[in-house]
């Protein structure tokens, strides 16, 4: 695979890996090896930096109730933010190690408790709060350890396993503990004589204000260039007939749905100022019609759920998918998360 152009690799059993242009330090190979049912080892032979998209095939999911993308990090399985696109559960990863599809959402019986038990059986003890909400768990303080939804507490274990939020001990002592048994009364002791009041300490002098306070740090920004191009068959790209634009939501078709920022239509070459990035709906510069396969292996095709928060020269601000940004400006630009 070319480091400059990136590319897409599709394994015989349907695993898809998309490497954006400029991600690889030098030309390399993408290796996909089946480990077990729905579990794969994904490896890139060249050093790389940024985000790589990995899609695991899943015919049992749907856009409204997709299964979960599990990623092994430091020897432990964790659930990644993902989307359901073209028959795959897709996640953007900053590191590669074993990945697998967990079908607890569509296969477990017994509703949410059944899903929780299925996840525990697979070695998943906690979920990010956003993913727990997406599955349908009702987030309550007694199941929340910081920003992590604790599955063991949810199924009735009664103690926080992942961390200690400020209200956890209070919940245990006030809501869970039985009332204390009454103690036999004892005669009250004679009151001790009141001590002489201690003299009040002299107040410490207030520090003199700094006459030259340090100016606030300037916000981190980066210049990004619009590339409003779509795939042109098996190779190459061409300018999209509809302009790119900024939107108030991280999703496609904002012009249709009323979430486009007014008067921000753009063609390729327009320079924006980006301040941060976040994950939203997945976008592609290819033809995502299931019957249109001519561009499936186009090396310039990209699918991504990364969005930049950016402003144009007039000061209008909104979101734009990295799909419609120059390949050299993809991958986050070292900006903070929004």
C-alpha positions in Angstrom: 0.0 0.0 0.0 1.3 3.5 -0.9 2.1 5.7 2.0 1.1 8.8 0.1 -2.2 7.5 -1.4 -3.3 5.2 1.4 -6.0 2.7 0.3 -8.6 0.1 1.2 -8.0 -3.6 1.9 -10.9 -6.1 1.8 -10.3 -9.7 3.2 -12.1 -12.7 1.7 -14.5 -12.9 4.7 -15.5 -9.2 4.4 -13.2 -7.4 6.9 -12.4 -4.0 5.5 -9.5 -1.7 6.5 -9.3 1.9 5.1 -5.9 3.7 5.5 -6.2 7.4 4.8 -3.5 9.0 2.6 -0.5 10.2 4.6 -1.2 7.8 7.5 1.7 5.4 6.8 5.3 6.5 7.4 6.4 4.5 4.4 4.8 2.0 2.0 3.6 -1.1 3.7 1.1 -4.0 3.9 -2.2 -4.5 5.7 -2.5 -8.0 7.1 -5.9 -9.4 8.3 -5.9 -12.8 10.0 -8.9 -14.7 11.3 -8.4 -15.8 15.0 -11.8 -17.2 15.9 -15.4 -16.7 15.0 -15.9 -12.9 14.4 -12.4 -12.2 15.8 -9.5 -11.0 13.7 -5.9 -9.8 14.1 -5.3 -6.6 12.0 -1.7 -5.5 11.5 0.1 -2.8 9.3 3.7 -3.6 8.5 4.7 0.1 8.3 4.8 2.6 11.2 1.7 4.8 11.1 0.0 7.7 12.9 -3.6 8.9 12.9 -6.8 6.9 12.6 -7.4 3.7 10.6 -11.0 2.6 9.8 -11.8 -1.1 10.5 -15.1 -2.6 9.4 -16.3 -6.0 10.7 -18.9 -7.8 8.6 -22.3 -8.2 10.4 -25.5 -9.2 8.6 -27.4 -9.4 11.9 -27.1 -5.7 12.7 -29.0 -2.7 11.5 -28.5 1.1 11.5 -30.8 1.4 14.5 -29.5 -1.6 16.6 -26.0 -2.6 15.6 -23.7 -5.0 17.4 -20.6 -3.9 19.3 -17.0 -3.4 18.1 -14.6 -4.8 20.7 -10.9 -3.9 20.6 -8.2 -5.5 22.8 -6.0 -2.8 24.4 -3.2 -3.8 26.8 -4.6 -7.3 27.1 -8.1 -6.2 28.0 -11.2 -6.0 25.7 -13.0 -2.7 25.5 -15.9 -1.5 23.4 -15.2 1.3 20.8 -17.6 3.9 19.4 -18.8 2.5 16.1 -21.3 2.9 13.2 -23.2 0.4 11.0 -22.3 1.0 7.4 -22.7 -1.2 4.3 -23.2 -4.4 6.3 -20.3 -3.7 8.6 -19.8 -2.4 12.2 -17.1 0.3 11.6 -14.8 1.9 14.1 -11.8 4.4 13.8 -8.8 3.1 15.7 -5.6 4.9 16.7 -3.9 1.5 17.4 -4.3 -2.0 16.0 -4.5 -5.2 17.9 -7.1 -8.0 18.0 -10.6 -6.9 17.2 -13.9 -8.8 17.3 -17.6 -8.4 16.8 -19.8 -8.9 19.9 -23.3 -10.0 19.0 -24.8 -9.4 22.5 -27.1 -6.7 21.2 -28.9 -8.8 18.6 -28.4 -12.4 20.0 -28.7 -12.2 23.8 -32.1 -13.1 25.4 -33.6 -11.5 28.4 -33.5 -7.8 27.4 -30.9 -5.5 28.8 -30.0 -7.8 31.7 -29.3 -10.5 29.1 -27.1 -8.1 27.1 -25.2 -7.2 30.4 -24.6 -10.9 31.2 -23.5 -11.6 27.6 -20.9 -8.7 27.8 -19.6 -10.0 31.2 -19.2 -13.5 29.7 -17.1 -11.9 26.9 -14.9 -10.2 29.4 -16.4 -6.7 29.1 -16.9 -5.3 32.6 -17.8 -1.7 31.8 -19.0 0.5 28.9 -18.4 4.2 28.1 -21.5 6.1 29.2 -22.3 7.2 25.6 -22.3 3.6 24.3 -24.4 2.3 27.3 -27.0 5.0 26.5 -27.0 4.0 22.8 -27.7 0.3 23.7 -30.6 1.4 25.9 -29.2 1.2 29.5 -30.8 3.8 31.8 -27.8 5.6 33.3 -28.2 5.9 37.0 -25.6 7.2 39.6 -25.6 3.8 41.3 -24.2 2.1 38.2 -21.9 4.9 37.2 -18.2 4.9 38.2 -17.1 8.4 37.0 -18.0 8.4 33.2 -18.0 4.6 33.0 -21.2 2.4 33.2 -20.3 -0.5 35.5 -22.0 -3.7 34.2 -21.3 -5.8 37.3 -23.1 -3.3 39.5 -26.0 -3.2 37.0 -26.7 -7.0 37.3 -26.9 -6.7 41.1 -23.5 -7.1 42.6 -23.9 -3.9 44.6 -20.5 -2.3 44.5 -18.6 -0.1 42.1 -15.8 -2.0 40.4 -14.3 0.5 37.9 -13.7 3.6 40.0 -15.0 5.7 42.9 -17.2 8.7 41.9 -17.9 11.2 44.6 -21.4 10.0 45.2 -20.7 6.2 45.2 -19.9 5.8 49.0 -22.9 8.0 49.8 -25.1 5.8 47.7 -23.8 2.7 49.5 -24.2 4.1 53.0 -27.5 5.9 52.7 -29.4 3.9 50.1 -28.1 0.3 50.6 -27.1 0.0 54.2 -29.8 -1.3 56.7 -30.7 1.0 59.6 -28.4 0.6 62.6 -29.8 -1.4 65.6 -30.7 0.8 68.6 -28.1 0.8 71.4 -29.0 0.7 75.1 -29.1 4.1 76.7 -26.4 5.0 79.3 -26.5 7.8 81.9 -25.2 11.0 80.5 -21.7 11.9 81.9 -21.3 15.2 83.8 -20.4 17.9 81.4 -16.7 18.9 81.4 -16.0 22.5 82.3 -15.8 24.7 79.3 -12.2 25.6 78.3 -11.0 29.1 78.1 -11.4 30.4 74.6 -8.2 30.5 72.6 -7.1 33.9 71.3 -8.0 34.6 67.7 -5.0 34.2 65.4 -3.9 37.3 63.5 -5.1 37.0 59.9 -2.3 36.3 57.4 -1.5 39.2 55.2 -3.0 38.9 51.7 -0.5 38.4 48.9 0.0 41.4 46.7 -1.6 41.1 43.3 0.7 40.2 40.5 1.1 43.4 38.5 1.8 41.5 35.3 -0.5 38.5 35.1 0.3 36.0 32.3 -2.0 36.3 29.3 -4.3 33.4 28.6 -3.0 30.7 26.3 -4.1 31.1 22.7 -6.5 28.4 21.5 -5.0 25.6 19.3 -6.0 25.9 15.7 -5.0 24.4 12.4 -5.6 25.4 8.7 -7.4 22.7 6.7 -8.1 22.8 3.0 -11.4 21.7 1.5 -11.3 18.8 -1.0 -14.8 18.4 -2.4 -14.0 15.4 -4.5 -15.7 12.0 -5.0 -14.4 8.8 -6.5 -14.4 8.4 -10.3 -14.7 4.7 -10.8 -11.9 2.4 -10.0 -9.2 5.1 -9.9 -9.0 8.8 -9.3 -11.4 11.5 -8.1 -13.4 14.3 -9.6 -15.0 17.5 -8.2 -18.4 16.8 -6.6 -21.3 18.5 -8.6 -22.8 19.7 -5.2 -20.7 22.0 -3.0 -19.4 21.2 0.4 -20.7 23.2 3.3 -20.5 23.6 7.1 -23.3 22.1 9.1 -24.7 22.3 12.7 -24.8 18.5 13.1 -22.2 15.8 12.4 -24.3 13.9 9.8 -24.8 13.7 6.0 -27.6 15.4 4.0 -27.8 18.5 6.2 -28.9 20.5 3.2 -31.9 18.2 2.9 -32.6 18.1 6.7 -32.2 21.8 7.5 -28.9 21.6 9.5 -26.6 23.3 7.0 -25.0 26.6 8.0 -26.3 29.3 5.6 -24.1 30.8 2.9 -21.2 28.4 3.5 -21.1 26.5 0.2 -17.5 25.7 -0.8 -15.5 24.0 -3.6 -12.1 22.4 -3.4 -9.3 24.7 -2.3 -11.1 26.8 0.3 -9.1 27.1 3.5 -10.8 26.8 6.9 -9.6 27.3 10.4 -10.3 24.2 12.6 -10.3 24.2 16.4 -11.2 20.6 17.4 -12.6 17.3 16.1 -15.1 14.7 17.2 -16.8 11.5 16.0 -20.2 11.6 14.3 -22.0 9.8 11.5 -19.7 8.0 9.0 -19.3 9.6 5.6 -17.7 8.4 2.4 -16.5 10.0 -0.9 -17.4 6.9 -2.7 -20.7 5.4 -4.1 -22.2 3.6 -1.2 -25.0 2.0 -3.3 -24.8 -1.7 -2.6 -25.1 -2.4 -6.4 -22.3 0.1 -7.3 -19.0 -1.7 -6.8 -16.8 0.0 -9.4 -15.0 2.2 -6.8 -14.8 -0.3 -3.9 -11.1 -0.7 -4.3 -10.4 2.9 -5.5 -7.2 3.8 -3.5 -8.6 7.4 -3.0 -11.9 6.2 -1.5 -12.2 7.1 2.1 -14.9 6.4 4.7 -14.6 8.2 8.1 -16.7 9.3 11.1 -14.2 12.1 12.1 -15.5 15.6 11.8 -13.7 19.0 12.2 -15.2 22.0 14.0 -14.1 24.8 11.7 -14.7 28.5 10.6 -14.5 30.1 7.2 -13.1 33.5 6.3 -16.4 35.2 7.1 -16.5 33.8 10.6 -19.3 31.2 10.0 -18.6 28.1 12.1 -19.8 24.5 11.8 -18.9 20.9 11.2 -17.3 19.4 8.1 -16.4 15.7 7.5 -12.7 14.9 7.1 -13.9 13.0 3.9 -14.1 16.4 2.3 -10.8 17.7 3.5 -7.4 17.5 1.7 -5.7 14.1 2.4 -2.8 16.0 4.0 -5.1 17.5 6.6 -6.9 14.3 7.7 -6.3 12.4 10.9 -7.0 15.1 13.4 -4.2 17.6 12.8 -3.2 17.2 16.5 -6.2 19.2 17.5 -8.1 18.5 20.8 -11.4 16.6 21.0 -14.4 18.9 21.0 
